[in-house]
Amino acid sequence: MTDRIRCFFNKACTTYGLLSDGDRILIAISGGKDSMLMARLMSERARIFRPSIHVEAVHVVMDNVPYKSDLSYMQGFCADACMPLHVLHTSFDASSDSRKTRCFLCARYRRKAIFEFAVEHGFNKVALGHHMDDFLATMLMNMLYEGSFHSMQPCMDMKHYPLSVIRPLCLVPEQDISSYTAASALVRQIQPCPYEDKTRRSEMEKLLHMLCLLHAEARQSMWHALEKQWSASGVGEC
């Protein structure tokens, strides 16, 4: 683990108040590099005396989407981290709402399965592996397609569940994660989702890359703009 990534992780947890004593945190892992890195950091953090947190992992298998993760690797990874792994199965009917893409429906049903499991088993927080570039791509997408200036938040209380969603990688640039993954023993997904490159989000990721080529500090400036928006609206922290 690089000191730079760990520093970003610890800063996010402190700045946005993501961890509190007594938290029971369910870590959502897909098998991809972002969530596996987050699980490693969170399992390390759980060994620290204060704040005292309990962590477990969950992986959702979407039975009707042809992507595949290395389940045996994830089980071994979690066992080495002394962290239980729960495997859930769910699916969705793409014809139920023709206005929504398969990606949207897949994400909604995966989150639904995770949130319901978390509530049923006494967790108060769910950790998701979104990094800084995910936040900024969402912001760009909302600006261009909805005419609104907002994005995900480092910490968000759910409206319909007694849960908070936290995103401890929010200060980590995607490139840092890619560089770490290439140099580490983290295993990539066996078969990525075939729809992931056909979304508006992938277009926004390319746009973000172009903006950063135009201005080296573009990523940091956009993040500060988001922080100002959260501060003005009183959101973003636990």
Backbone hydrogen bonds in HBPLUS format (Angstrom, degrees):
<---DONOR---> <-ACCEPTOR-->    atom                        ^
c    i                          cat <-CA-CA->   ^        H-A-AA   ^      H-
h    n   atom  resd res      DA  || num        DHA   H-A  angle D-A-AA Bond
n    s   type  num  typ     dist DA aas  dist angle  dist       angle   num
A0006-ARG N   A0002-THR O   3.14 MM   4  6.42 173.0  2.15 154.7 156.8     1
A0007-CYS N   A0003-ASP O   2.82 MM   4  5.89 149.8  1.91 144.4 153.1     2
A0008-PHE N   A0004-ARG O   3.04 MM   4  6.32 157.5  2.09 147.5 152.6     3
A0009-PHE N   A0005-ILE O   2.93 MM   4  6.20 160.4  1.97 154.1 159.7     4
A0010-ASN N   A0006-ARG O   2.92 MM   4  6.11 168.9  1.93 152.1 154.5     5
A0011-LYS N   A0007-CYS O   2.89 MM   4  5.99 155.2  1.96 146.5 154.1     6
A0012-ALA N   A0008-PHE O   2.95 MM   4  6.12 156.9  2.00 147.3 152.9     7
A0013-CYS N   A0009-PHE O   3.05 MM   4  6.34 162.9  2.08 152.2 156.6     8
A0014-THR N   A0010-ASN O   3.02 MM   4  6.21 151.8  2.10 144.2 151.5     9
A0015-THR N   A0011-LYS O   2.72 MM   4  5.76 171.8  1.73 158.1 160.8    10
A0016-TYR N   A0012-ALA O   3.07 MM   4  5.81 166.5  2.08 144.8 148.9    11
A0018-LEU N   A0013-CYS O   2.99 MM   5  4.73 142.2  2.14 125.2 135.8    12
A0017-GLY N   A0014-THR O   3.38 MM   3  5.12 160.9  2.42  97.7 103.1    13
A0238-CYS N   A0016-TYR O   3.04 MM 222  6.42 160.8  2.08 155.9 156.0    14
A0023-ASP N   A0020-SER O   3.11 MM   3  5.72 152.6  2.18 145.2 142.4    15
A0022-GLY N   A0052-SER O   2.68 MM  30  5.57 159.5  1.72 156.4 163.1    16
A0054-HIS N   A0023-ASP O   2.89 MM  31  6.26 160.0  1.93 157.9 164.7    17
A0124-ASN N   A0024-ARG O   2.99 MM 100  5.63 146.9  2.10 140.5 149.8    18
A0125-LYS N   A0024-ARG O   3.28 MM 101  6.38 151.5  2.36 157.4 152.6    19
A0025-ILE N   A0054-HIS O   2.77 MM  29  6.09 167.3  1.78 173.5 172.8    20
A0056-GLU N   A0025-ILE O   3.06 MM  31  6.52 149.7  2.16 160.5 167.2    21
A0026-LEU N   A0125-LYS O   2.90 MM  99  6.29 164.9  1.92 153.2 154.7    22
A0127-ALA N   A0026-LEU O   2.86 MM 101  6.13 158.2  1.91 143.7 150.5    23
A0027-ILE N   A0056-GLU O   2.71 MM  29  6.03 170.5  1.72 158.5 161.4    24
A0058-VAL N   A0027-ILE O   2.85 MM  31  6.06 149.2  1.94 156.5 153.4    25
A0028-ALA N   A0127-ALA O   3.06 MM  99  6.11 169.6  2.07 163.3 165.1    26
A0029-ILE N   A0058-VAL O   2.91 MM  29  6.07 170.3  1.92 161.9 164.7    27
A0036-MET N   A0032-GLY O   3.17 MM   4  6.22 157.5  2.22 153.1 160.1    28
A0037-LEU N   A0033-LYS O   3.05 MM   4  6.03 155.0  2.11 141.1 147.6    29
A0038-MET N   A0034-ASP O   3.01 MM   4  6.28 162.2  2.05 149.1 154.4    30
A0039-ALA N   A0035-SER O   2.91 MM   4  6.10 156.1  1.96 143.6 149.9    31
A0040-ARG N   A0036-MET O   3.04 MM   4  6.27 153.5  2.11 142.9 149.5    32
A0041-LEU N   A0037-LEU O   3.01 MM   4  6.32 162.8  2.04 155.4 159.4    33
A0042-MET N   A0038-MET O   2.82 MM   4  5.99 162.7  1.85 155.9 161.1    34
A0043-SER N   A0039-ALA O   2.88 MM   4  5.95 156.6  1.94 145.7 151.9    35
A0044-GLU N   A0040-ARG O   3.11 MM   4  6.27 151.9  2.19 142.9 150.2    36
A0045-ARG N   A0041-LEU O   2.92 MM   4  6.16 155.5  1.98 144.5 151.8    37
A0046-ALA N   A0042-MET O   2.96 MM   4  6.17 141.5  2.11 143.4 152.9    38
A0047-ARG N   A0044-GLU O   3.10 MM   3  5.56 154.8  2.17 109.6 117.3    39
A0048-ILE N   A0045-ARG O   3.12 MM   3  5.53 164.2  2.15 112.4 117.4    40
A0057-ALA N   A0084-PRO O   2.82 MM  27  6.06 175.9  1.83 168.3 168.7    41
A0086-HIS N   A0057-ALA O   2.87 MM  29  6.18 156.0  1.93 136.9 143.7    42
A0059-HIS N   A0086-HIS O   2.81 MM  27  6.25 156.1  1.86 163.6 170.3    43
A0088-LEU N   A0059-HIS O   2.83 MM  29  6.18 162.6  1.86 157.7 163.7    44
A0061-VAL N   A0088-LEU O   2.72 MM  27  6.03 171.1  1.73 162.7 164.1    45
A0090-THR N   A0061-VAL O   3.07 MM  29  6.41 157.2  2.12 161.3 161.2    46
A0065-VAL N   A0062-MET O   3.22 MM   3  5.70 165.0  2.24 125.2 123.4    47
A0063-ASP N   A0090-THR O   2.87 MM  27  6.10 154.6  1.93 173.3 171.8    48
A0067-TYR N   A0065-VAL O   2.85 MM   2  5.86 140.6  2.00 105.5  95.1    49
A0068-LYS N   A0191-GLN O   2.85 MM 123  4.88 159.8  1.89 136.3 142.3    50
A0190-ILE N   A0068-LYS O   3.07 MM 122  5.61 117.2  2.49 132.5 148.4    51
A0191-GLN N   A0068-LYS O   2.97 MM 123  4.88 169.7  1.98 145.7 144.4    52
A0071-LEU N   A0069-SER O   3.01 MM   2  5.76 113.7  2.47 113.1  96.4    53
A0074-MET N   A0070-ASP O   3.08 MM   4  6.45 161.0  2.12 152.5 157.6    54
A0075-GLN N   A0071-LEU O   2.90 MM   4  6.13 156.5  1.95 151.2 157.6    55
A0076-GLY N   A0072-SER O   3.02 MM   4  6.19 158.4  2.06 143.6 149.1    56
A0077-PHE N   A0073-TYR O   2.80 MM   4  5.97 159.2  1.85 153.5 160.1    57
A0078-CYS N   A0074-MET O   2.96 MM   4  6.10 164.9  1.98 148.9 152.0    58
A0079-ALA N   A0075-GLN O   2.95 MM   4  6.07 151.2  2.04 141.8 150.4    59
A0080-ASP N   A0076-GLY O   2.94 MM   4  6.13 158.4  1.99 149.3 154.3    60
A0081-ALA N   A0077-PHE O   3.15 MM   4  6.41 139.1  2.33 137.2 148.4    61
A0083-MET N   A0078-CYS O   2.83 MM   5  4.98 172.1  1.83 154.0 153.6    62
A0082-CYS N   A0079-ALA O   3.01 MM   3  4.94 159.8  2.05 104.4 109.2    63
A0096-SER N   A0093-ASP O   3.00 MM   3  5.55 165.2  2.03 119.3 123.7    64
A0100-LYS N   A0097-ASP O   3.22 MM   3  5.85 162.8  2.25 117.5 122.0    65
A0105-LEU N   A0101-THR O   3.06 MM   4  6.38 167.7  2.08 154.8 157.3    66
A0106-CYS N   A0102-ARG O   2.83 MM   4  5.90 160.2  1.87 149.6 155.6    67
A0107-ALA N   A0103-CYS O   2.97 MM   4  6.12 167.5  1.99 149.9 153.2    68
A0108-ARG N   A0104-PHE O   2.94 MM   4  6.13 159.6  1.98 149.5 155.6    69
A0109-TYR N   A0105-LEU O   3.01 MM   4  6.18 164.4  2.03 151.7 154.9    70
A0110-ARG N   A0106-CYS O   2.95 MM   4  6.10 152.4  2.03 148.9 157.2    71
A0111-ARG N   A0107-ALA O   2.95 MM   4  6.08 166.2  1.97 150.9 154.6    72
A0112-LYS N   A0108-ARG O   2.95 MM   4  6.09 156.3  2.01 142.5 149.7    73
A0113-ALA N   A0109-TYR O   3.07 MM   4  6.19 159.3  2.11 141.4 145.7    74
A0114-ILE N   A0110-ARG O   3.05 MM   4  6.33 158.2  2.10 149.0 155.0    75
A0115-PHE N   A0111-ARG O   2.79 MM   4  5.99 171.7  1.79 163.6 165.1    76
A0116-GLU N   A0112-LYS O   3.00 MM   4  6.07 165.3  2.02 149.2 153.6    77
A0117-PHE N   A0113-ALA O   3.08 MM   4  6.15 155.9  2.14 140.4 147.3    78
A0118-ALA N   A0114-ILE O   2.88 MM   4  6.09 160.3  1.92 152.1 157.9    79
A0119-VAL N   A0115-PHE O   3.00 MM   4  6.23 166.3  2.02 153.7 156.1    80
A0120-GLU N   A0116-GLU O   3.04 MM   4  6.12 165.0  2.06 146.3 151.0    81
A0121-HIS N   A0117-PHE O   3.02 MM   4  6.16 140.7  2.18 146.9 156.5    82
A0123-PHE N   A0118-ALA O   2.95 MM   5  5.02 166.0  1.97 150.0 147.9    83
A0122-GLY N   A0119-VAL O   3.33 MM   3  5.36 171.3  2.34 108.8 109.1    84
A0164-SER N   A0124-ASN O   3.09 MM  40  6.47 146.1  2.21 137.5 146.6    85
A0126-VAL N   A0164-SER O   2.92 MM  38  6.39 153.3  1.99 156.0 163.9    86
A0166-ILE N   A0126-VAL O   2.91 MM  40  6.21 161.7  1.94 151.1 156.7    87
A0128-LEU N   A0166-ILE O   2.92 MM  38  6.31 162.5  1.95 168.0 172.9    88
A0134-ASP N   A0131-HIS O   3.05 MM   3  5.41 128.7  2.32 106.7 119.9    89
A0135-PHE N   A0131-HIS O   3.33 MM   4  6.78 152.9  2.41 150.8 158.0    90
A0132-MET N   A0172-VAL O   3.02 MM  40  5.44 156.9  2.07 133.5 137.9    91
A0135-PHE N   A0132-MET O   3.08 MM   3  5.22 116.8  2.49  99.6 114.3    92
A0136-LEU N   A0132-MET O   3.07 MM   4  6.42 161.0  2.10 154.7 159.7    93
A0137-ALA N   A0133-ASP O   2.86 MM   4  5.95 156.0  1.92 146.1 152.7    94
A0138-THR N   A0134-ASP O   3.04 MM   4  6.16 154.5  2.11 142.9 149.6    95
A0139-MET N   A0135-PHE O   2.99 MM   4  6.29 152.7  2.06 144.0 151.9    96
A0140-LEU N   A0136-LEU O   2.97 MM   4  6.24 162.0  2.00 149.8 153.5    97
A0141-MET N   A0137-ALA O   2.96 MM   4  6.12 158.2  2.01 145.4 151.7    98
A0142-ASN N   A0138-THR O   2.95 MM   4  6.16 159.5  1.99 151.5 156.4    99
A0143-MET N   A0139-MET O   2.97 MM   4  6.18 153.2  2.04 148.2 155.9   100
A0144-LEU N   A0140-LEU O   2.96 MM   4  6.12 166.7  1.97 154.7 157.4   101
A0145-TYR N   A0141-MET O   2.94 MM   4  5.84 160.8  1.98 147.6 153.4   102
A0146-GLU N   A0142-ASN O   2.94 MM   4  4.95 142.4  2.09 121.7 130.9   103
A0147-GLY N   A0142-ASN O   2.98 MM   5  6.28 110.8  2.48 146.3 161.7   104
A0148-SER N   A0142-ASN O   3.23 MM   6  5.62 174.2  2.24 125.6 126.0   105
A0167-ARG N   A0154-PRO O   2.86 MM  13  4.99 140.6  2.02 149.2 150.5   106
A0156-MET N   A0165-VAL O   2.91 MM   9  5.21 150.3  2.00 144.4 153.8   107
A0165-VAL N   A0156-MET O   2.78 MM   9  5.21 165.0  1.80 151.5 153.5   108
A0158-MET N   A0163-LEU O   2.89 MM   5  5.63 176.6  1.89 160.4 161.6   109
A0170-CYS N   A0167-ARG O   3.19 MM   3  5.76 150.4  2.29 127.4 127.4   110
A0172-VAL N   A0169-LEU O   2.96 MM   3  5.31 165.6  1.98 119.7 124.4   111
A0176-ASP N   A0173-PRO O   3.12 MM   3  5.56 130.4  2.37 108.6 120.2   112
A0177-ILE N   A0174-GLU O   3.06 MM   3  5.23 118.6  2.45  99.3 114.0   113
A0178-SER N   A0174-GLU O   2.98 MM   4  6.31 159.8  2.02 155.2 161.1   114
A0179-SER N   A0175-GLN O   2.92 MM   4  6.07 159.8  1.96 149.0 154.2   115
A0180-TYR N   A0176-ASP O   3.00 MM   4  6.17 157.6  2.05 143.0 149.3   116
A0181-THR N   A0177-ILE O   2.86 MM   4  6.03 162.7  1.89 151.6 156.7   117
A0182-ALA N   A0178-SER O   3.01 MM   4  6.17 158.3  2.06 146.8 152.0   118
A0183-ALA N   A0179-SER O   3.27 MM   4  6.44 139.3  2.44 138.3 148.0   119
A0183-ALA N   A0180-TYR O   3.11 MM   3  5.23 129.5  2.37  97.7 111.1   120
A0184-SER N   A0180-TYR O   2.99 MM   4  5.99 112.1  2.46 143.2 160.2   121
A0184-SER N   A0181-THR O   3.28 MM   3  5.13 156.2  2.34  98.7 105.8   122
A0196-GLU N   A0193-CYS O   3.40 MM   3  5.65 168.2  2.42 111.2 114.4   123
A0198-LYS N   A0195-TYR O   3.11 MM   3  5.46 165.2  2.14 118.3 120.7   124
A0203-GLU N   A0200-ARG O   3.03 MM   3  5.08 120.0  2.40  96.6 112.0   125
A0204-MET N   A0200-ARG O   2.95 MM   4  6.32 150.1  2.04 150.8 159.7   126
A0205-GLU N   A0201-ARG O   2.94 MM   4  6.24 146.1  2.06 148.9 158.3   127
A0206-LYS N   A0202-SER O   3.22 MM   4  6.49 148.8  2.33 138.3 145.3   128
A0207-LEU N   A0203-GLU O   3.00 MM   4  6.33 150.9  2.09 142.6 151.3   129
A0208-LEU N   A0204-MET O   2.84 MM   4  6.06 157.8  1.89 147.3 152.9   130
A0209-HIS N   A0205-GLU O   3.09 MM   4  6.29 153.9  2.16 139.6 146.3   131
A0210-MET N   A0206-LYS O   3.02 MM   4  6.33 153.0  2.09 144.8 151.9   132
A0211-LEU N   A0207-LEU O   2.94 MM   4  6.25 157.3  1.99 153.6 159.4   133
A0212-CYS N   A0208-LEU O   3.00 MM   4  6.25 153.3  2.08 148.8 155.7   134
A0213-LEU N   A0209-HIS O   3.08 MM   4  6.36 136.8  2.27 140.2 151.7   135
A0213-LEU N   A0210-MET O   3.13 MM   3  5.08 127.7  2.42  93.3 107.2   136
A0214-LEU N   A0210-MET O   3.07 MM   4  6.41 144.0  2.21 143.9 153.6   137
A0215-HIS N   A0211-LEU O   2.95 MM   4  6.23 147.3  2.06 145.0 154.1   138
A0218-ALA N   A0215-HIS O   3.02 MM   3  5.28 163.0  2.05 120.4 120.8   139
A0221-SER N   A0217-GLU O   2.97 MM   4  6.18 162.8  2.00 159.0 164.5   140
A0222-MET N   A0218-ALA O   2.93 MM   4  6.10 163.1  1.96 154.9 158.8   141
A0223-TRP N   A0219-ARG O   3.00 MM   4  6.22 152.5  2.07 144.7 152.8   142
A0224-HIS N   A0220-GLN O   2.96 MM   4  6.22 158.5  2.01 149.1 154.3   143
A0225-ALA N   A0221-SER O   3.06 MM   4  6.33 148.0  2.16 142.3 151.2   144
A0226-LEU N   A0222-MET O   3.06 MM   4  6.40 149.9  2.16 144.5 152.0   145
A0226-LEU N   A0223-TRP O   3.06 MM   3  5.05 115.8  2.49  94.1 109.5   146
A0227-GLU N   A0223-TRP O   2.92 MM   4  6.30 156.8  1.98 151.8 158.3   147
A0228-LYS N   A0224-HIS O   2.98 MM   4  6.26 152.3  2.06 146.9 153.6   148
A0229-GLN N   A0225-ALA O   3.10 MM   4  6.38 150.3  2.19 141.8 149.7   149
A0229-GLN N   A0226-LEU O   3.05 MM   3  5.03 115.6  2.49  93.9 109.7   150
A0230-TRP N   A0226-LEU O   2.90 MM   4  6.25 157.7  1.95 155.3 161.3   151
A0231-SER N   A0227-GLU O   2.88 MM   4  6.06 160.0  1.92 148.1 153.9   152
A0232-ALA N   A0228-LYS O   2.96 MM   4  6.11 156.3  2.01 144.2 150.3   153
A0233-SER N   A0229-GLN O   3.09 MM   4  6.26 145.3  2.21 142.3 151.2   154
A0234-GLY N   A0230-TRP O   2.75 MM   4  5.72 115.1  2.17 142.6 158.8   155
A0235-VAL N   A0230-TRP O   3.03 MM   5  5.00 156.2  2.09 136.2 140.9   156
